Amino acid sequence: MAKDERDPLEVLKFELNFLEKGGYGRSPREPWRAHFVFEDSPTCMNYDQKENPAPCRECLLMQFVPPELRKQQIPCRHIPLNESGETLDSLYRWGNQFEIETAMKKWLLATIRQLELERAREKGQAASATAATETPVH
């Protein structure tokens, strides 16, 4: 698989919807196994890809992983979810499912909001630049 070219905003909105609809609940096929955020979601570019998975470095989620943690085996587990620096990795060790999903939902909402604001700002700048280069017709 080539570099993940999906739109980050759309992927995060999908992930939020997946989370809110209970996508990380227990599976009837594997009730003994907890599900991992991102990894067990269709959001993962390697979802259902047992053979020849793409390297995580190609994933669009890498932009949210601190540079010094991008070489971890599962980098998306190291995305800081809040100001105190909690990550999925730390929550898997010390949190419960409710805490994990709550932190993820807050992070998703904040990140989606930030991406939408950045895009609105970019559109505004592009519109201003276009208006400045147009010559008025008299």
N, CA, C and O atoms as CSV, one atom per row, in Angstrom:
chain,resi,resn,atom,element,x,y,z
A,1,MET,N,N,0.848,-1.180,0.000
A,1,MET,CA,C,0.000,0.000,0.000
A,1,MET,C,C,0.894,1.245,0.000
A,1,MET,O,O,1.903,1.295,0.703
A,2,ALA,N,N,0.525,2.203,-0.764
A,2,ALA,CA,C,1.284,3.455,-0.850
A,2,ALA,C,C,0.958,4.336,0.350
A,2,ALA,O,O,0.175,3.960,1.222
A,3,LYS,N,N,1.556,5.486,0.376
A,3,LYS,CA,C,1.313,6.446,1.459
A,3,LYS,C,C,-0.190,6.677,1.624
A,3,LYS,O,O,-0.941,6.731,0.650
A,4,ASP,N,N,-0.593,6.809,2.856
A,4,ASP,CA,C,-2.003,7.001,3.200
A,4,ASP,C,C,-2.436,8.393,2.750
A,4,ASP,O,O,-2.070,9.390,3.373
A,5,GLU,N,N,-3.202,8.461,1.687
A,5,GLU,CA,C,-3.607,9.743,1.095
A,5,GLU,C,C,-5.006,10.189,1.520
A,5,GLU,O,O,-5.547,11.148,0.969
A,6,ARG,N,N,-5.591,9.496,2.496
A,6,ARG,CA,C,-6.937,9.862,2.944
A,6,ARG,C,C,-6.910,11.230,3.624
A,6,ARG,O,O,-5.872,11.676,4.113
A,7,ASP,N,N,-8.056,11.876,3.645
A,7,ASP,CA,C,-8.210,13.182,4.281
A,7,ASP,C,C,-8.255,12.992,5.805
A,7,ASP,O,O,-9.168,12.344,6.315
A,8,PRO,N,N,-7.282,13.549,6.534
A,8,PRO,CA,C,-7.260,13.372,7.988
A,8,PRO,C,C,-8.552,13.806,8.675
A,8,PRO,O,O,-9.008,13.149,9.611
A,9,LEU,N,N,-9.136,14.897,8.223
A,9,LEU,CA,C,-10.370,15.371,8.844
A,9,LEU,C,C,-11.482,14.341,8.681
A,9,LEU,O,O,-12.199,14.046,9.637
A,10,GLU,N,N,-11.625,13.808,7.507
A,10,GLU,CA,C,-12.669,12.807,7.267
A,10,GLU,C,C,-12.397,11.520,8.040
A,10,GLU,O,O,-13.329,10.900,8.552
A,11,VAL,N,N,-11.148,11.116,8.129
A,11,VAL,CA,C,-10.788,9.906,8.869
A,11,VAL,C,C,-11.108,10.080,10.353
A,11,VAL,O,O,-11.652,9.172,10.981
A,12,LEU,N,N,-10.774,11.239,10.910
A,12,LEU,CA,C,-11.051,11.470,12.332
A,12,LEU,C,C,-12.552,11.575,12.605
A,12,LEU,O,O,-13.021,11.131,13.653
A,13,LYS,N,N,-13.298,12.149,11.686
A,13,LYS,CA,C,-14.758,12.179,11.843
A,13,LYS,C,C,-15.329,10.767,11.801
A,13,LYS,O,O,-16.235,10.434,12.564
A,14,PHE,N,N,-14.801,9.948,10.914
A,14,PHE,CA,C,-15.232,8.551,10.839
A,14,PHE,C,C,-14.911,7.832,12.152
A,14,PHE,O,O,-15.736,7.089,12.683
A,15,GLU,N,N,-13.709,8.063,12.659
A,15,GLU,CA,C,-13.290,7.425,13.920
A,15,GLU,C,C,-14.198,7.842,15.068
A,15,GLU,O,O,-14.575,7.007,15.890
A,16,LEU,N,N,-14.549,9.106,15.136
A,16,LEU,CA,C,-15.458,9.591,16.177
A,16,LEU,C,C,-16.804,8.880,16.074
A,16,LEU,O,O,-17.353,8.440,17.084
A,17,ASN,N,N,-17.325,8.769,14.883
A,17,ASN,CA,C,-18.590,8.082,14.666
A,17,ASN,C,C,-18.480,6.605,15.071
A,17,ASN,O,O,-19.382,6.065,15.711
A,18,PHE,N,N,-17.391,5.969,14.702
A,18,PHE,CA,C,-17.136,4.569,15.051
A,18,PHE,C,C,-17.119,4.408,16.575
A,18,PHE,O,O,-17.726,3.481,17.111
A,19,LEU,N,N,-16.428,5.301,17.260
A,19,LEU,CA,C,-16.325,5.270,18.713
A,19,LEU,C,C,-17.700,5.476,19.359
A,19,LEU,O,O,-18.094,4.728,20.254
A,20,GLU,N,N,-18.421,6.498,18.893
A,20,GLU,CA,C,-19.728,6.814,19.481
A,20,GLU,C,C,-20.754,5.711,19.262
A,20,GLU,O,O,-21.684,5.565,20.055
A,21,LYS,N,N,-20.599,4.952,18.219
A,21,LYS,CA,C,-21.553,3.868,17.932
A,21,LYS,C,C,-21.143,2.549,18.589
A,21,LYS,O,O,-21.727,1.502,18.308
A,22,GLY,N,N,-20.135,2.604,19.466
A,22,GLY,CA,C,-19.745,1.406,20.211
A,22,GLY,C,C,-18.805,0.481,19.470
A,22,GLY,O,O,-18.751,-0.713,19.765
A,23,GLY,N,N,-18.075,1.003,18.525
A,23,GLY,CA,C,-17.172,0.187,17.719
A,23,GLY,C,C,-16.098,-0.542,18.494
A,23,GLY,O,O,-15.537,-1.521,18.002
A,24,TYR,N,N,-15.801,-0.082,19.706
A,24,TYR,CA,C,-14.773,-0.740,20.501
A,24,TYR,C,C,-15.341,-1.640,21.589
A,24,TYR,O,O,-14.631,-2.049,22.508
A,25,GLY,N,N,-16.631,-1.944,21.473
A,25,GLY,CA,C,-17.238,-2.887,22.406
A,25,GLY,C,C,-16.724,-4.291,22.138
A,25,GLY,O,O,-16.010,-4.524,21.163
A,26,ARG,N,N,-17.077,-5.191,22.976
A,26,ARG,CA,C,-16.635,-6.581,22.834
A,26,ARG,C,C,-17.227,-7.204,21.575
A,26,ARG,O,O,-18.398,-7.002,21.254
A,27,SER,N,N,-16.413,-7.946,20.888
A,27,SER,CA,C,-16.840,-8.621,19.666
A,27,SER,C,C,-17.445,-9.977,20.016
A,27,SER,O,O,-16.907,-10.685,20.866
A,28,PRO,N,N,-18.552,-10.350,19.378
A,28,PRO,CA,C,-19.116,-11.678,19.630
A,28,PRO,C,C,-18.167,-12.795,19.165
A,28,PRO,O,O,-18.195,-13.905,19.697
A,29,ARG,N,N,-17.326,-12.485,18.165
A,29,ARG,CA,C,-16.373,-13.489,17.669
A,29,ARG,C,C,-15.156,-13.619,18.578
A,29,ARG,O,O,-14.540,-14.683,18.638
A,30,GLU,N,N,-14.803,-12.541,19.288
A,30,GLU,CA,C,-13.638,-12.552,20.172
A,30,GLU,C,C,-13.958,-11.836,21.484
A,30,GLU,O,O,-13.356,-10.801,21.774
A,31,PRO,N,N,-14.896,-12.364,22.289
A,31,PRO,CA,C,-15.316,-11.654,23.499
A,31,PRO,C,C,-14.212,-11.549,24.558
A,31,PRO,O,O,-14.292,-10.703,25.449
A,32,TRP,N,N,-13.206,-12.383,24.468
A,32,TRP,CA,C,-12.112,-12.388,25.451
A,32,TRP,C,C,-11.083,-11.290,25.184
A,32,TRP,O,O,-10.259,-10.990,26.049
A,33,ARG,N,N,-11.124,-10.694,24.002
A,33,ARG,CA,C,-10.074,-9.764,23.602
A,33,ARG,C,C,-10.570,-8.330,23.614
A,33,ARG,O,O,-11.606,-8.013,23.029
A,34,ALA,N,N,-9.820,-7.468,24.284
A,34,ALA,CA,C,-10.123,-6.036,24.236
A,34,ALA,C,C,-9.744,-5.504,22.861
A,34,ALA,O,O,-8.833,-6.022,22.216
A,35,HIS,N,N,-10.435,-4.487,22.425
A,35,HIS,CA,C,-10.135,-3.891,21.125
A,35,HIS,C,C,-9.261,-2.662,21.324
A,35,HIS,O,O,-9.425,-1.906,22.282
A,36,PHE,N,N,-8.338,-2.483,20.404
A,36,PHE,CA,C,-7.415,-1.365,20.484
A,36,PHE,C,C,-7.887,-0.227,19.597
A,36,PHE,O,O,-8.240,-0.422,18.434
A,37,VAL,N,N,-7.884,0.973,20.178
A,37,VAL,CA,C,-8.290,2.164,19.443
A,37,VAL,C,C,-7.356,2.347,18.255
A,37,VAL,O,O,-6.153,2.112,18.362
A,38,PHE,N,N,-7.898,2.756,17.156
A,38,PHE,CA,C,-7.251,2.925,15.858
A,38,PHE,C,C,-6.903,1.573,15.240
A,38,PHE,O,O,-7.320,1.301,14.114
A,39,GLU,N,N,-6.161,0.723,15.929
A,39,GLU,CA,C,-5.698,-0.544,15.352
A,39,GLU,C,C,-6.847,-1.472,14.960
A,39,GLU,O,O,-6.768,-2.160,13.942
A,40,ASP,N,N,-7.908,-1.495,15.757
A,40,ASP,CA,C,-9.043,-2.377,15.493
A,40,ASP,C,C,-10.216,-1.620,14.889
A,40,ASP,O,O,-11.369,-2.030,15.020
A,41,SER,N,N,-9.915,-0.532,14.239
A,41,SER,CA,C,-10.932,0.292,13.604
A,41,SER,C,C,-10.677,0.324,12.103
A,41,SER,O,O,-9.532,0.204,11.668
A,42,PRO,N,N,-11.720,0.483,11.317
A,42,PRO,CA,C,-11.508,0.678,9.877
A,42,PRO,C,C,-10.665,1.925,9.579
A,42,PRO,O,O,-10.235,2.124,8.443
A,43,THR,N,N,-10.429,2.758,10.592
A,43,THR,CA,C,-9.558,3.916,10.440
A,43,THR,C,C,-8.132,3.490,10.110
A,43,THR,O,O,-7.422,4.178,9.378
A,44,CYS,N,N,-7.722,2.350,10.658
A,44,CYS,CA,C,-6.353,1.863,10.442
A,44,CYS,C,C,-6.173,1.485,8.980
A,44,CYS,O,O,-6.991,0.763,8.409
A,45,MET,N,N,-5.101,1.976,8.382
A,45,MET,CA,C,-4.872,1.663,6.968
A,45,MET,C,C,-4.554,0.183,6.776
A,45,MET,O,O,-4.583,-0.311,5.649
A,46,ASN,N,N,-4.252,-0.531,7.861
A,46,ASN,CA,C,-3.976,-1.971,7.782
A,46,ASN,C,C,-5.125,-2.818,8.331
A,46,ASN,O,O,-4.962,-4.011,8.585
A,47,TYR,N,N,-6.273,-2.195,8.507
A,47,TYR,CA,C,-7.437,-2.917,9.021
A,47,TYR,C,C,-7.724,-4.115,8.119
A,47,TYR,O,O,-7.808,-3.972,6.899
A,48,ASP,N,N,-7.874,-5.291,8.718
A,48,ASP,CA,C,-8.137,-6.535,7.987
A,48,ASP,C,C,-7.036,-6.867,6.977
A,48,ASP,O,O,-7.299,-7.545,5.984
A,49,GLN,N,N,-5.852,-6.414,7.209
A,49,GLN,CA,C,-4.725,-6.659,6.301
A,49,GLN,C,C,-3.700,-7.494,7.065
A,49,GLN,O,O,-2.716,-6.959,7.576
A,50,LYS,N,N,-3.925,-8.784,7.141
A,50,LYS,CA,C,-3.033,-9.657,7.908
A,50,LYS,C,C,-1.704,-9.868,7.177
A,50,LYS,O,O,-0.651,-9.948,7.811
A,51,GLU,N,N,-1.753,-9.956,5.879
A,51,GLU,CA,C,-0.536,-10.174,5.092
A,51,GLU,C,C,-0.103,-8.874,4.429
A,51,GLU,O,O,-0.929,-8.117,3.918
A,52,ASN,N,N,1.184,-8.631,4.443
A,52,ASN,CA,C,1.790,-7.454,3.813
A,52,ASN,C,C,1.195,-6.129,4.277
A,52,ASN,O,O,0.796,-5.313,3.445
A,53,PRO,N,N,1.128,-5.900,5.579
A,53,PRO,CA,C,0.613,-4.600,6.035
A,53,PRO,C,C,1.573,-3.478,5.650
A,53,PRO,O,O,2.785,-3.678,5.571
A,54,ALA,N,N,1.026,-2.329,5.420
A,54,ALA,CA,C,1.846,-1.157,5.109
A,54,ALA,C,C,2.548,-0.706,6.391
A,54,ALA,O,O,2.012,-0.892,7.483
A,55,PRO,N,N,3.720,-0.125,6.273
A,55,PRO,CA,C,4.399,0.359,7.481
A,55,PRO,C,C,3.646,1.541,8.094
A,55,PRO,O,O,3.089,2.377,7.383
A,56,CYS,N,N,3.642,1.590,9.409
A,56,CYS,CA,C,2.928,2.661,10.115
A,56,CYS,C,C,3.427,4.043,9.706
A,56,CYS,O,O,2.668,5.010,9.762
A,57,ARG,N,N,4.676,4.152,9.300
A,57,ARG,CA,C,5.211,5.475,8.923
A,57,ARG,C,C,4.439,6.080,7.751
A,57,ARG,O,O,4.525,7.285,7.514
A,58,GLU,N,N,3.688,5.261,7.017
A,58,GLU,CA,C,2.895,5.736,5.883
A,58,GLU,C,C,1.510,6.229,6.304
A,58,GLU,O,O,0.786,6.804,5.491
A,59,CYS,N,N,1.137,6.009,7.561
A,59,CYS,CA,C,-0.205,6.336,8.038
A,59,CYS,C,C,-0.380,7.833,8.277
A,59,CYS,O,O,0.538,8.509,8.742
A,60,LEU,N,N,-1.545,8.334,7.959
A,60,LEU,CA,C,-1.844,9.758,8.176
A,60,LEU,C,C,-1.867,10.127,9.651
A,60,LEU,O,O,-1.730,11.304,9.982
A,61,LEU,N,N,-2.034,9.170,10.538
A,61,LEU,CA,C,-2.034,9.463,11.971
A,61,LEU,C,C,-0.646,9.840,12.490
A,61,LEU,O,O,-0.528,10.391,13.584
A,62,MET,N,N,0.395,9.553,11.723
A,62,MET,CA,C,1.760,9.871,12.155
A,62,MET,C,C,1.934,11.365,12.403
A,62,MET,O,O,2.786,11.762,13.198
A,63,GLN,N,N,1.142,12.196,11.736
A,63,GLN,CA,C,1.269,13.641,11.945
A,63,GLN,C,C,0.900,14.052,13.371
A,63,GLN,O,O,1.236,15.155,13.803
A,64,PHE,N,N,0.212,13.177,14.103
A,64,PHE,CA,C,-0.195,13.467,15.470
A,64,PHE,C,C,0.745,12.841,16.512
A,64,PHE,O,O,0.627,13.115,17.706
A,65,VAL,N,N,1.671,12.007,16.051
A,65,VAL,CA,C,2.621,11.334,16.934
A,65,VAL,C,C,3.855,12.228,17.078
A,65,VAL,O,O,4.396,12.697,16.077
A,66,PRO,N,N,4.305,12.467,18.314
A,66,PRO,CA,C,5.527,13.264,18.480
A,66,PRO,C,C,6.689,12.630,17.711
A,66,PRO,O,O,6.831,11.407,17.717
A,67,PRO,N,N,7.515,13.433,17.054
A,67,PRO,CA,C,8.610,12.900,16.225
A,67,PRO,C,C,9.490,11.877,16.937
A,67,PRO,O,O,9.904,10.892,16.326
A,68,GLU,N,N,9.780,12.094,18.212
A,68,GLU,CA,C,10.664,11.179,18.934
A,68,GLU,C,C,10.021,9.821,19.223
A,68,GLU,O,O,10.709,8.897,19.657
A,69,LEU,N,N,8.710,9.688,18.989
A,69,LEU,CA,C,8.009,8.426,19.250
A,69,LEU,C,C,7.538,7.733,17.973
A,69,LEU,O,O,6.853,6.712,18.043
A,70,ARG,N,N,7.886,8.260,16.841
A,70,ARG,CA,C,7.405,7.707,15.575
A,70,ARG,C,C,8.018,6.364,15.203
A,70,ARG,O,O,7.522,5.689,14.301
A,71,LYS,N,N,9.075,5.972,15.876
A,71,LYS,CA,C,9.697,4.678,15.575
A,71,LYS,C,C,9.204,3.574,16.509
A,71,LYS,O,O,9.693,2.446,16.445
A,72,GLN,N,N,8.257,3.885,17.360
A,72,GLN,CA,C,7.671,2.872,18.236
A,72,GLN,C,C,6.975,1.813,17.375
A,72,GLN,O,O,6.593,2.083,16.237
A,73,GLN,N,N,6.817,0.623,17.922
A,73,GLN,CA,C,6.200,-0.462,17.161
A,73,GLN,C,C,4.789,-0.092,16.701
A,73,GLN,O,O,4.408,-0.388,15.568
A,74,ILE,N,N,4.022,0.549,17.570
A,74,ILE,CA,C,2.666,0.983,17.226
A,74,ILE,C,C,2.571,2.473,17.564
A,74,ILE,O,O,2.110,2.837,18.646
A,75,PRO,N,N,3.005,3.334,16.640
A,75,PRO,CA,C,3.114,4.768,16.930
A,75,PRO,C,C,1.812,5.442,17.337
A,75,PRO,O,O,1.835,6.354,18.164
A,76,CYS,N,N,0.677,5.024,16.784
A,76,CYS,CA,C,-0.581,5.707,17.115
A,76,CYS,C,C,-0.953,5.573,18.586
A,76,CYS,O,O,-1.782,6.335,19.083
A,77,ARG,N,N,-0.361,4.629,19.280
A,77,ARG,CA,C,-0.602,4.496,20.721
A,77,ARG,C,C,0.096,5.599,21.511
A,77,ARG,O,O,-0.132,5.737,22.712
A,78,HIS,N,N,0.942,6.383,20.850
A,78,HIS,CA,C,1.734,7.407,21.534
A,78,HIS,C,C,1.288,8.826,21.198
A,78,HIS,O,O,2.013,9.782,21.476
A,79,ILE,N,N,0.117,8.975,20.608
A,79,ILE,CA,C,-0.445,10.302,20.343
A,79,ILE,C,C,-0.876,10.905,21.680
A,79,ILE,O,O,-1.673,10.294,22.392
A,80,PRO,N,N,-0.372,12.081,22.038
A,80,PRO,CA,C,-0.824,12.716,23.289
A,80,PRO,C,C,-2.306,13.098,23.163
A,80,PRO,O,O,-2.702,13.815,22.244
A,81,LEU,N,N,-3.101,12.607,24.098
A,81,LEU,CA,C,-4.546,12.817,24.024
A,81,LEU,C,C,-5.026,14.029,24.811
A,81,LEU,O,O,-6.145,14.501,24.607
A,82,ASN,N,N,-4.191,14.530,25.703
A,82,ASN,CA,C,-4.599,15.674,26.514
A,82,ASN,C,C,-3.368,16.429,26.994
A,82,ASN,O,O,-2.234,16.043,26.709
A,83,GLU,N,N,-3.608,17.505,27.722
A,83,GLU,CA,C,-2.509,18.355,28.182
A,83,GLU,C,C,-1.591,17.666,29.182
A,83,GLU,O,O,-0.425,18.038,29.313
A,84,SER,N,N,-2.108,16.665,29.886
A,84,SER,CA,C,-1.257,15.949,30.843
A,84,SER,C,C,-0.417,14.878,30.163
A,84,SER,O,O,0.372,14.199,30.820
A,85,GLY,N,N,-0.579,14.719,28.850
A,85,GLY,CA,C,0.270,13.806,28.088
A,85,GLY,C,C,-0.174,12.362,28.078
A,85,GLY,O,O,0.582,11.485,27.660
A,86,GLU,N,N,-1.394,12.096,28.534
A,86,GLU,CA,C,-1.873,10.716,28.466
A,86,GLU,C,C,-1.929,10.274,27.013
A,86,GLU,O,O,-2.251,11.054,26.118
A,87,THR,N,N,-1.612,9.016,26.805
A,87,THR,CA,C,-1.656,8.416,25.469
A,87,THR,C,C,-2.457,7.121,25.562
A,87,THR,O,O,-2.785,6.664,26.657
A,88,LEU,N,N,-2.763,6.545,24.434
A,88,LEU,CA,C,-3.417,5.236,24.462
A,88,LEU,C,C,-2.519,4.234,25.179
A,88,LEU,O,O,-2.999,3.396,25.944
A,89,ASP,N,N,-1.217,4.324,24.929
A,89,ASP,CA,C,-0.272,3.418,25.568
A,89,ASP,C,C,-0.385,3.505,27.087
A,89,ASP,O,O,-0.453,2.473,27.756
A,90,SER,N,N,-0.406,4.711,27.642
A,90,SER,CA,C,-0.502,4.848,29.103
A,90,SER,C,C,-1.889,4.441,29.606
A,90,SER,O,O,-2.003,3.837,30.673
A,91,LEU,N,N,-2.920,4.758,28.865
A,91,LEU,CA,C,-4.270,4.388,29.294
A,91,LEU,C,C,-4.499,2.872,29.233
A,91,LEU,O,O,-5.242,2.327,30.050
A,92,TYR,N,N,-3.873,2.196,28.281
A,92,TYR,CA,C,-3.987,0.731,28.249
A,92,TYR,C,C,-3.360,0.119,29.498
A,92,TYR,O,O,-3.789,-0.943,29.950
A,93,ARG,N,N,-2.355,0.777,30.055
A,93,ARG,CA,C,-1.673,0.257,31.245
A,93,ARG,C,C,-2.433,0.579,32.531
A,93,ARG,O,O,-2.511,-0.259,33.429
A,94,TRP,N,N,-3.001,1.802,32.627
A,94,TRP,CA,C,-3.548,2.257,33.897
A,94,TRP,C,C,-5.018,2.669,33.849
A,94,TRP,O,O,-5.612,2.949,34.891
A,95,GLY,N,N,-5.599,2.709,32.684
A,95,GLY,CA,C,-6.986,3.153,32.583
A,95,GLY,C,C,-7.936,1.991,32.337
A,95,GLY,O,O,-7.520,0.843,32.180
A,96,ASN,N,N,-9.206,2.314,32.309
A,96,ASN,CA,C,-10.208,1.312,31.950
A,96,ASN,C,C,-10.847,1.729,30.617
A,96,ASN,O,O,-10.531,2.791,30.080
A,97,GLN,N,N,-11.723,0.909,30.100
A,97,GLN,CA,C,-12.319,1.172,28.783
A,97,GLN,C,C,-13.050,2.505,28.747
A,97,GLN,O,O,-12.970,3.231,27.756
A,98,PHE,N,N,-13.755,2.830,29.808
A,98,PHE,CA,C,-14.478,4.103,29.858
A,98,PHE,C,C,-13.506,5.280,29.772
A,98,PHE,O,O,-13.744,6.229,29.026
A,99,GLU,N,N,-12.412,5.220,30.534
A,99,GLU,CA,C,-11.418,6.301,30.513
A,99,GLU,C,C,-10.758,6.428,29.135
A,99,GLU,O,O,-10.511,7.532,28.649
A,100,ILE,N,N,-10.486,5.297,28.532
A,100,ILE,CA,C,-9.875,5.298,27.190
A,100,ILE,C,C,-10.813,5.964,26.193
A,100,ILE,O,O,-10.402,6.859,25.454
A,101,GLU,N,N,-12.061,5.535,26.168
A,101,GLU,CA,C,-13.017,6.072,25.203
A,101,GLU,C,C,-13.329,7.542,25.473
A,101,GLU,O,O,-13.528,8.314,24.535
A,102,THR,N,N,-13.375,7.936,26.746
A,102,THR,CA,C,-13.628,9.342,27.086
A,102,THR,C,C,-12.473,10.218,26.599
A,102,THR,O,O,-12.698,11.263,25.987
A,103,ALA,N,N,-11.247,9.794,26.869
A,103,ALA,CA,C,-10.073,10.560,26.430
A,103,ALA,C,C,-10.016,10.631,24.908
A,103,ALA,O,O,-9.701,11.676,24.339
A,104,MET,N,N,-10.318,9.523,24.258
A,104,MET,CA,C,-10.298,9.506,22.791
A,104,MET,C,C,-11.352,10.446,22.213
A,104,MET,O,O,-11.079,11.189,21.271
A,105,LYS,N,N,-12.548,10.409,22.778
A,105,LYS,CA,C,-13.612,11.266,22.269
A,105,LYS,C,C,-13.240,12.740,22.416
A,105,LYS,O,O,-13.445,13.528,21.493
A,106,LYS,N,N,-12.696,13.113,23.570
A,106,LYS,CA,C,-12.276,14.502,23.777
A,106,LYS,C,C,-11.181,14.891,22.789
A,106,LYS,O,O,-11.208,15.983,22.221
A,107,TRP,N,N,-10.207,13.983,22.586
A,107,TRP,CA,C,-9.119,14.268,21.646
A,107,TRP,C,C,-9.655,14.398,20.219
A,107,TRP,O,O,-9.280,15.315,19.489
A,108,LEU,N,N,-10.522,13.486,19.835
A,108,LEU,CA,C,-11.090,13.536,18.485
A,108,LEU,C,C,-11.863,14.830,18.262
A,108,LEU,O,O,-11.680,15.489,17.239
A,109,LEU,N,N,-12.715,15.196,19.197
A,109,LEU,CA,C,-13.499,16.427,19.049
A,109,LEU,C,C,-12.583,17.650,18.945
A,109,LEU,O,O,-12.794,18.515,18.094
A,110,ALA,N,N,-11.572,17.721,19.806
A,110,ALA,CA,C,-10.652,18.870,19.781
A,110,ALA,C,C,-9.835,18.902,18.493
A,110,ALA,O,O,-9.631,19.969,17.914
A,111,THR,N,N,-9.374,17.753,18.048
A,111,THR,CA,C,-8.538,17.692,16.842
A,111,THR,C,C,-9.363,17.996,15.593
A,111,THR,O,O,-8.897,18.694,14.693
A,112,ILE,N,N,-10.572,17.480,15.539
A,112,ILE,CA,C,-11.469,17.783,14.418
A,112,ILE,C,C,-11.747,19.284,14.380
A,112,ILE,O,O,-11.693,19.901,13.316
A,113,ARG,N,N,-12.042,19.863,15.528
A,113,ARG,CA,C,-12.303,21.305,15.610
A,113,ARG,C,C,-11.093,22.102,15.123
A,113,ARG,O,O,-11.241,23.067,14.374
A,114,GLN,N,N,-9.907,21.697,15.548
A,114,GLN,CA,C,-8.676,22.379,15.144
A,114,GLN,C,C,-8.461,22.275,13.629
A,114,GLN,O,O,-8.124,23.267,12.984
A,115,LEU,N,N,-8.651,21.099,13.069
A,115,LEU,CA,C,-8.479,20.925,11.618
A,115,LEU,C,C,-9.499,21.744,10.836
A,115,LEU,O,O,-9.170,22.322,9.800
A,116,GLU,N,N,-10.733,21.793,11.327
A,116,GLU,CA,C,-11.764,22.593,10.655
A,116,GLU,C,C,-11.421,24.080,10.697
A,116,GLU,O,O,-11.608,24.793,9.711
A,117,LEU,N,N,-10.919,24.544,11.839
A,117,LEU,CA,C,-10.522,25.957,11.951
A,117,LEU,C,C,-9.358,26.277,11.021
A,117,LEU,O,O,-9.346,27.328,10.380
A,118,GLU,N,N,-8.383,25.380,10.943
A,118,GLU,CA,C,-7.252,25.592,10.046
A,118,GLU,C,C,-7.715,25.670,8.593
A,118,GLU,O,O,-7.245,26.512,7.827
A,119,ARG,N,N,-8.630,24.794,8.226
A,119,ARG,CA,C,-9.133,24.814,6.845
A,119,ARG,C,C,-9.928,26.076,6.560
A,119,ARG,O,O,-9.815,26.651,5.478
A,120,ALA,N,N,-10.721,26.506,7.510
A,120,ALA,CA,C,-11.504,27.738,7.332
A,120,ALA,C,C,-10.563,28.923,7.178
A,120,ALA,O,O,-10.790,29.805,6.349
A,121,ARG,N,N,-9.511,28.937,7.978
A,121,ARG,CA,C,-8.522,30.010,7.894
A,121,ARG,C,C,-7.829,29.988,6.528
A,121,ARG,O,O,-7.640,31.033,5.905
A,122,GLU,N,N,-7.455,28.798,6.073
A,122,GLU,CA,C,-6.804,28.666,4.760
A,122,GLU,C,C,-7.726,29.125,3.637
A,122,GLU,O,O,-7.289,29.802,2.707
A,123,LYS,N,N,-9.001,28.757,3.724
A,123,LYS,CA,C,-9.971,29.191,2.708
A,123,LYS,C,C,-10.123,30.697,2.724
A,123,LYS,O,O,-10.208,31.333,1.674
A,124,GLY,N,N,-10.156,31.269,3.921
A,124,GLY,CA,C,-10.264,32.718,4.047
A,124,GLY,C,C,-9.065,33.420,3.455
A,124,GLY,O,O,-9.211,34.443,2.785
A,125,GLN,N,N,-7.879,32.885,3.691
A,125,GLN,CA,C,-6.659,33.469,3.130
A,125,GLN,C,C,-6.641,33.322,1.617
A,125,GLN,O,O,-6.221,34.234,0.904
A,126,ALA,N,N,-7.095,32.180,1.128
A,126,ALA,CA,C,-7.131,31.959,-0.319
A,126,ALA,C,C,-8.138,32.908,-0.967
A,126,ALA,O,O,-7.883,33.458,-2.039
A,127,ALA,N,N,-9.275,33.094,-0.316
A,127,ALA,CA,C,-10.290,34.007,-0.851
A,127,ALA,C,C,-9.775,35.437,-0.851
A,127,ALA,O,O,-10.025,36.193,-1.790
A,128,SER,N,N,-9.052,35.810,0.207
A,128,SER,CA,C,-8.478,37.169,0.279
A,128,SER,C,C,-7.446,37.374,-0.814
A,128,SER,O,O,-7.408,38.429,-1.447
A,129,ALA,N,N,-6.616,36.379,-1.037
A,129,ALA,CA,C,-5.578,36.466,-2.069
A,129,ALA,C,C,-6.210,36.557,-3.456
A,129,ALA,O,O,-5.739,37.316,-4.303
A,130,THR,N,N,-7.262,35.798,-3.689
A,130,THR,CA,C,-7.952,35.823,-4.972
A,130,THR,C,C,-8.593,37.193,-5.188
A,130,THR,O,O,-8.496,37.765,-6.274
A,131,ALA,N,N,-9.242,37.711,-4.160
A,131,ALA,CA,C,-9.901,39.015,-4.267
A,131,ALA,C,C,-8.875,40.126,-4.516
A,131,ALA,O,O,-9.150,41.083,-5.239
A,132,ALA,N,N,-7.709,39.991,-3.921
A,132,ALA,CA,C,-6.670,41.019,-4.087
A,132,ALA,C,C,-6.071,41.020,-5.493
A,132,ALA,O,O,-5.607,42.055,-5.972
A,133,THR,N,N,-6.080,39.865,-6.150
A,133,THR,CA,C,-5.474,39.798,-7.490
A,133,THR,C,C,-6.480,40.086,-8.601
A,133,THR,O,O,-6.093,40.339,-9.742
A,134,GLU,N,N,-7.752,40.048,-8.271
A,134,GLU,CA,C,-8.758,40.334,-9.289
A,134,GLU,C,C,-8.797,41.822,-9.561
A,134,GLU,O,O,-8.735,42.639,-8.642
A,135,THR,N,N,-8.897,42.158,-10.816
A,135,THR,CA,C,-8.981,43.579,-11.175
A,135,THR,C,C,-10.450,43.945,-11.377
A,135,THR,O,O,-11.189,43.234,-12.058
A,136,PRO,N,N,-10.849,45.025,-10.797
A,136,PRO,CA,C,-12.267,45.416,-10.941
A,136,PRO,C,C,-12.561,45.810,-12.400
A,136,PRO,O,O,-11.752,46.447,-13.075
A,137,VAL,N,N,-13.722,45.413,-12.838
A,137,VAL,CA,C,-14.167,45.740,-14.195
A,137,VAL,C,C,-15.061,46.963,-14.094
A,137,VAL,O,O,-16.000,46.983,-13.298
A,138,HIS,N,N,-14.770,48.000,-14.907
A,138,HIS,CA,C,-15.566,49.231,-14.896
A,138,HIS,C,C,-16.286,49.403,-16.196
A,138,HIS,O,O,-17.008,50.383,-16.376
